[in-house]
Amino acid sequence: MNPAEVVKQRMQMYNSPYLRVLDCVTEIWKKEGAKAFYRSYTTQLTMNIPFQAIHFITYEFMQEHLNPYRRYNATSHVLSGAMAGAVAAAATTPLDVCKTLLNTQESLALHSLNISGHISGLANAFRTVYQIGGIPAYFRGVQARVIYQMPSTAIAWSVYEFFKHFITKHQQDRKSNS
C-alpha cells in the first residue's frame, strides 16, 4: 500500500512534475531510491492502529445508542458507520498530515524552513508540520478526510451487517428445516 500511496500523493501535489504513474515511479526511484517509497511506513502503521481502534469503539458506542437490541437495522448501521469513520478520521488527521509530508517531501514546506535533503521519521515530520503552521497545520484537510471516510465506512458497515444478518438467517432457516 505504501508505494502506491507515495505515487498517488506525489501526482496529486500542486504543480506535480509527473504526468504518468510510471514516470513518477521511475523518477522517485532514480532520485531518492527505494527508501522513498517506505519513508512513511511506520507512520502509516502508527496511524492505522488508533484509526481502527477509534473506528470500532465509535461504531459499537453508536450501536448501543441507536440499536440497543442489536437487530438488523440498515439505518442504524449506516449512521453508526458514518459516525465511526468521521470520528476516526478526524482524530488521526495529525498523523495523516505527517504521513503526507513524509510521502511528498513537499518542496515549499522544506524550503520555507531551509531544510535541505529529506524529512524522515514521524518525530521529524511532527516537528516540521508544527514549525510550518503550528497546531492548526495538523488538521489541514480534516474536512476532506472526514467527508471521504463517512460514506466509505457507512457502506462497509451496512454491507457487513447485511451479510451477517443474511447468513445468520439462512443458517437458522436451514437448521429449522432439518
Protein Blocks (a to p, Z undefined) as FASTA:
>chain_A
ZZmmmmmmmmmpghiabfbfklmmmmmmmmnojmlmmmmmmmmmmmmmmmmmmmmmmmmm
mmmmmmmnopacfklmmmmmmmmmmmmmmmmmmmmmmmmmmmnopaklmmmnopghjded
jklmmmmmmmmnojmlmmgoklmmmmmmmmmmmmmmmmmmmmmmmmmmmmmmmmmmZZ
